[in-house]
Amino acid sequence: MYERFTGENSAMLLIDHQVGTMGWVKSLPFETMKRHALMLAKTAKILKMPVVLTSSMEEYAQGPLLEELGEILPNEFNGRIKRLGIVNAMDDEHFAAAVKGTGRKNLILAGVTNDVCTVYPALTLVSQGFQVQVVADAGGSPSQIADDMALRRMEKNGVTLTSTNQVIAELAGNWTSPEGSQIVQVVMEGMTA
């Protein structure tokens, strides 16, 4: 049964939006993926949604999280879960605890790469009874076929696939509300960037 995702009933999980990892993506341009991830972060901030950030092996090839995430969500950035090589973020006890700590059953998830870092936590969360929307264009994979396989696997197993603009519109609900009028600016900036 469909329930609209709102700022009051949803949390956002941004997984491994790291400069090195994002550089491995070939299914979507780096700047597009970055713009979408930042649009999601800005929307979450406007709606005062719980956000969990995580990274993997920042000192290695994956590199640091996007510094702009720290500018938009400084507390979440400083409190990010730093995983040490754990592929499925939900296998990291600190990340799993942070997700459960949001108290939300509706989760919006975006990650890099979709074929490794997004697919496994999304499948795990669905198996645990969460409603999960994966933002397909705020992440990507090293090839188009890898991305297609990951998205198909997630959708087949109960994940709802969405796009950045689609989920932001769902969260806003009404562009003329105080929050909606701020969010529409995020969308317009994203379209012109």
N, C-alpha and C positions, 0 to 999 in steps of 0.2 A: 504494500500500500504506500503510495507516494505521499510524502510530507515535504512541504516546501522548506528548504534550508534557509534559515534566517541568522542574523547576528546573535540572536538570543538562544538559538538551539544548536548552533554549530561551532566547531573549532577548526582551525587550519593547521595543517602539518606541511612544512616545507623542508624537504629532504635533499641535502647535498647540493645546494645551488652554489657550488664551488667553482672558482675560475678554471681550474685544471680540468675537472670533470666535465664542465660545460663545453670546454674546448674539444672534447672527444665526440660531441654530438654532431652528426652529419644530416640527420633527418629534419632539422629545423635550424635556421640561422641563429648564431649566438645572440645577436642583439634582440631578435624577436623573443627568444626564450627568456632572456634577462628582463626585457620590458614587461612581459607577462608575469613573471615572478614578482617583480616590484609592484605591479598593479594589484596583485593579490594581497601583498603585504600592506599596501596603503589602504585598501578596502577593509581589511581586518582591523587595522588601527582605527579607522573612522567608526566602525561598528563596535569597537571595544571587544572584539572576539578574542578568545584564548588562542594563542599561536605557539606551536612548538617548533623550534628550529633544531636541526641536527646536521652534523658534518661527519665525514669519515676521513681519518688520516690526513689532517690538514697540512702536516709537515712534509708530506710526500707529494707525489705527482698530482694528487687531487687538488692541492692548494687551498687557500682560505675561502671562507664564505664570501659572497659578494659584500663589499663594504657598505653598499647602499642599504642592505638589509639592516645593518647596524645603525644607520642614520634614521631609518623609518621606525624600527622596533628595537631601541637600544637595550631595554631590559631583557627581551627575549634573545637578542643576539648575545649578550653577555652571559646569559644562562643557558646557551645552547648546549645540547647533548653532543659531546665529542666522542664518537665511536672509534674504536681501534680495530678496524678491519671487519667488523660485524656487518655482513651483507644485508640481512633482513633487520631493519632498524627495530622491529618489534621483538627481536631476540636480545636486544640490549635492555637490561632491566631498568635503566634510568629513563630511556625513551619510553618504554612501555608504561612505566609509572607516571611519566609526565602526561602521556596521552590519556590515561585513565583519570588522572588528576584534573583534567579539564571538566570532567563531569558531563561531557556532551556525547551523545550517541551518533550525531551526524558529523561526519568528518570530511573535510575538503583536503585532498592530498595532491601535492605536486612534487615531483622529484626528478633528479638527474642521476643516472639515466633511467628512462622508463623501463628498459629491458632488464635492469638489474636492481636499481635502488628503489624503484616505485612498485614494481609488480609484486614483490614478496610481502612487504608490509600491507599493501592493499588487500591481497588474498588473505593474509592472517587476520586483519581487522574484520573483514566480512565474515570469516569463519567464527569470530568471537561475537558476532551479533551487531556490529556497527553498520550504519548506513554510510557508504563510502562513495564520494564522487572524486574521480581522478581527473585533474585538469590536464588534458592531453597535450595542449600547446604551451604549457609552462614547464615542459620537460621535453626530452627527446632521447634518441638512441644513436649509436654509431653508424647505423644504416637504416634505410627506410623499411626493409623487411624485418629487421630486429624490432623496430618500433611497432609495426603492424602486428607482429606475433605477440608482443607484450600486451598491446591494447586488446587484441582478440581474446587472449587468455584471461585477462582481467574481466572483460565484459561477459564472457562465457560463465564465469564464476561469481557473478552477482555484483560486480562493481559497475557503477554508473559512470560512463565517460561523458565529459563535458569539455567546454572550451573556456578560456579566460573571460571573454565578454559575456558568455551565457551564464556562468556561475555568478559573476558580479551583478548582472541584471537580476538574477534570482534573489541574491542577498539584499539588494537595494529595495526591490519590491515596488517602490514609488520614487521616481526621480524628483518629485516636488517636496518630499519630506526633508527635514534639515540634513539628515545623513545622506539621503539620495541626491540632493543638490551638490554635496561635496563629492560623492562617488561618481556622478556623471562627469565631473571635471577630470577625475582620474582616467575615466574611459576616453574622454576627448583627447587628453594629453597622450594617452597610449596610442590612439589612432593617428596622431599627427607626428609622433616621434620617429 
